[in-house]
């Protein structure tokens, strides 16, 4: 999924909440009681490339692999994601082209437990320094939900998991 114009957004709506955690166990208990499906543990490396608009990322993991170009806009307690390119399981040629045409500016390694609940993904991330984070992502690639509905879904899961506003963080683990 890629736009002809690299600065023209795709028909992809996404709201994200990220927060710090100290212990995954209570969150995982609630997720399971809510009917979330455990997908698996993904060992990921995210490579970030220089761009004038948002973030350009190559994710290489044991479960998820993608090229994504996006910008996040803060909206009281969550971030709306504007997506310009989203390519799952990119070809080796697409990866080679990305690396040859863009300057690498950094990377983040993490171990990610992935849960799915309808159109939401809940990620429990552990970084090499043992810091722990949760990411709640409500997404829609088919225009089934309004932006307000997606944001409400994120906030509802945040509340059910007992995540206080005081532990929310903006954007991601690497500032660009």
ChimeraX attribute file (.defattr): number of C-alpha atoms within 10 A of each C-alpha:
attribute: neighborCount
match mode: 1-to-1
recipient: residues
	/A:1	15
	/A:2	17
	/A:3	14
	/A:4	11
	/A:5	10
	/A:6	14
	/A:7	16
	/A:8	13
	/A:9	19
	/A:10	19
	/A:11	15
	/A:12	17
	/A:13	22
	/A:14	20
	/A:15	28
	/A:16	27
	/A:17	25
	/A:18	25
	/A:19	20
	/A:20	18
	/A:21	17
	/A:22	10
	/A:23	11
	/A:24	15
	/A:25	9
	/A:26	10
	/A:27	17
	/A:28	18
	/A:29	12
	/A:30	15
	/A:31	20
	/A:32	13
	/A:33	9
	/A:34	13
	/A:35	12
	/A:36	19
	/A:37	15
	/A:38	16
	/A:39	12
	/A:40	12
	/A:41	17
	/A:42	18
	/A:43	17
	/A:44	19
	/A:45	18
	/A:46	20
	/A:47	18
	/A:48	24
	/A:49	20
	/A:50	16
	/A:51	15
	/A:52	7
	/A:53	12
	/A:54	18
	/A:55	19
	/A:56	23
	/A:57	24
	/A:58	22
	/A:59	20
	/A:60	19
	/A:61	18
	/A:62	12
	/A:63	14
	/A:64	13
	/A:65	18
	/A:66	18
	/A:67	24
	/A:68	20
	/A:69	23
	/A:70	20
	/A:71	18
	/A:72	19
	/A:73	16
	/A:74	15
	/A:75	11
	/A:76	7
	/A:77	15
	/A:78	23
	/A:79	20
	/A:80	22
	/A:81	21
	/A:82	21
	/A:83	25
	/A:84	25
	/A:85	24
	/A:86	18
	/A:87	15
	/A:88	13
	/A:89	15
	/A:90	16
	/A:91	13
	/A:92	9
	/A:93	9
	/A:94	13
	/A:95	14
	/A:96	11
	/A:97	11
	/A:98	17
	/A:99	14
	/A:100	10
	/A:101	10
	/A:102	13
	/A:103	12
	/A:104	16
	/A:105	11
	/A:106	14
	/A:107	15
	/A:108	15
	/A:109	18
	/A:110	21
	/A:111	20
	/A:112	23
	/A:113	19
	/A:114	20
	/A:115	22
	/A:116	17
	/A:117	16
	/A:118	11
	/A:119	13
	/A:120	21
	/A:121	21
	/A:122	26
	/A:123	20
	/A:124	25
	/A:125	25
	/A:126	19
	/A:127	14
	/A:128	11
	/A:129	7
	/A:130	11
	/A:131	12
	/A:132	19
	/A:133	23
	/A:134	24
	/A:135	22
	/A:136	23
	/A:137	26
	/A:138	27
	/A:139	25
	/A:140	18
	/A:141	13
	/A:142	9
	/A:143	11
	/A:144	11
	/A:145	15
	/A:146	11
	/A:147	17
	/A:148	9
	/A:149	13
	/A:150	23
	/A:151	24
	/A:152	15
	/A:153	19
	/A:154	24
	/A:155	20
	/A:156	12
	/A:157	21
	/A:158	19
	/A:159	12
	/A:160	12
	/A:161	16
	/A:162	12
	/A:163	18
	/A:164	11
	/A:165	11
	/A:166	8
	/A:167	11
	/A:168	18
	/A:169	17
	/A:170	16
	/A:171	18
	/A:172	14
	/A:173	14
	/A:174	10
	/A:175	9
	/A:176	14
